[in-house]
Amino acid sequence: MASSSSSATLDLTLNGREVLAWRGMLRAHSAITKSLDAELLSQHGISLSSYEVLLHLDNAEDGRLRMSDLAQLAVLSRSGLTRLVDRLARDGMLVRESCPSDARGSFARLTPAGRERLIAARPTHLEGVRRVFLSNLTASEQQALAECWAKILPANEVAVDCSAAQPAA
């Protein structure tokens, strides 16, 4: 009896349109994040990842999130987030707190210095997002992209992004 994979034709290639869509998304993401990262580093001494972590903490109740939740929101591995949080803590932008109800859990809490750095960097970040990304798209193209991401991302991720979206994000 033939297996289903050998009896079905398996297309192991992408057509031109598919390649352009996939590689275009990857290249656009890479170019945009590199540009935004370089601007934040040169003007404010923080990386784009650091900015995102500070932003998520600022949006959180009490300026504090469980490390596991913060890793998911910041789209970082737990080990990557740990290294970044350690650096931000050394720089006084956040503090780590243990979880009283779970000895294995810990929180990151935004400090006043971290909030000040976020507030200072926000205009640079928003201007960069508008310049390198949004200004290249019409309002209807932006809406179409938002709808595409909603189709691709799990519903819970879209809900988190939409609930966290604020005019000053």
Summary of the structure (lengths in Angstrom):
residues: 169
radius of gyration: 19.6
end to end distance: 57.0
largest distance: 67.5
contacts: 418
relative contact order: 0.11
helix: 69%
strand: 11%
